[in-house]
Amino acid sequence: MSNGILRRRSIFSGLLLVLLGVLFLLHNFRGGFDFLYLLERWWPLLLILWGLTKLYDNLAARRTGQAGPPTVTGGEIFLVILVLVLASAVGGYDRFRQHGNLGDFPSHMPWEQTFDFSEEVPAKPVPADARISIRTDYGDISVHAEETSEIRIVTKKIVPGPNEGEAQERAKRIGVIITESGGGFEVSTREQGGHVQVDLEVHVPKHASVTVRTARGALQVTGLAGSVTAESQRGDVEIRETGGDVSAQVERGDIHIVGAGGNVKLSGRGGQVEIADVKGEAVIDGEFYGPIRVEKAAKGARFVSRRTDLTISQLSGRFETGPGRMEISDAPGNVSLVTKKDDIVLENVTGRIHIENHGGGGNVQLRFAQPPREPVDVSNMSGSIELVLPPKSNFEVNAESRSGEIDCEFDELAKQQVARQGTTSLQGKIGAKGPQLHLRTSYGTIRLRKGQ
């Protein structure tokens, strides 16, 4: 209050918070929204907003007979500094996570125009089995195998700018070059920075081995007889019908690898994973939030994450996992699984089975189409264990449920149950020669059921 006149409060702080909220919303829904680029190019808008709100505050105060708010307050200065620091921290974290540094990161503002320019790079002769490395800082890469002995490239440059003329001049400064390096060939972009996207469509010899890298963009490789290495920090990866080993490292995106003549190794983190028709071993090492599906891996599958360690020695069927559930079917080899809290279903696994389900809350079910021939060891911290066995199975069982029950449909064993001090146990065997079944749980029921 000034001289008995009520002083009007400024709307600047409220508008600044609304603006900050909108920017964070854009950041969440648009992966490429770059706070550091915003501050670098558009920070004067903050001063303009500040000045406009002060003009509005004073005009509104005159109309209502109130005293105008102070021109600048210590609280407003503190809030502006806090917003700048917060935006810089978020932008710096994003760039460091994507690139390992705070250098230029390709992006453009939502209100900027973009212009597309395509051109073909002169073909370069290479050996039929050449090693080829392909890289773009920001953009998609698609690799196509052909019966040829040359590298042929079609580029698409997506350039932001105030008008087409300036964007075209900028595009002319960005080139794609093919160089010989270390006994192989390298395809790379030249002077790409400044938030320009360069997509590469690359045609290579069918028997070449290829490495593709992009910091932000999708990778697609089809039909190569050689090996493939793919690295993307942000973008989907699709590799199909390759004759050699496949290695992929991603940080964000979906992965599809179908038809590999060698081993497949996937590492990093991401979303959906599909791996199928692998002649060698399929290995997934990282945090992938699924669903994850591996189908037909001749030399088995491995999945290692913070909560799961799975080894399948042979997989003629499929392994699939999603939120809270894991299924393995038609695995003629051994299965070893250590995980937490998942519901686990194994069907038609004919080798040795070892399962540890920690953390509690998940159930384990094993279904046998044929009588088991190898040992089964299941430990479930808190949840049920169910085995569905053919009626004529031979086996020796050692089951224990703490604070739970045992339900056995095999009459020869049911009468051998013992309940003592809150623990129910069952020991016995059917037939002369059969595998050992070790089953342990707490706060759950162990069921031995007869199948069809």
Secondary structure, 3 states (H helix, E strand, C coil): CECCECECCCCHHHHHHHHHHHHHHHHHHCCCCCHHHHHHHHCHHHHHHHHHHHHHHHHHHHHHCCECCCCCCHHHHHHHHHHHHHHHHHHHHHHHHHHCCCCCCCCCCCCCEEEEEEEEEEEEECCCCCEEEEEEEECCEEEEEECCCEEEEEEEEEEEECCHHHHHHHHHCCEEEEEEECCEEEEEEECCCCCCEEEEEEEEECCCEEEEEEEECCEEEECCCCCEEEEECCCCEEEEEECCCEEEEECCCCEEEEEECCCEEEEEEECCEEEEEECCCEEEEEEECCCEEEEEECCCEEEECCCCEEEECCEEEEEEEECCEEEEEEECCCEEEEEECCEEEEEEECCCEEEEEECCCCCEEEECCCCCCCCEEEEECCCCEEEEECCCCCEEEEEEEECCCEEECCHHHHCCEEEECCEEEEEEEECCCCCEEEEEEECCCEEEEECC
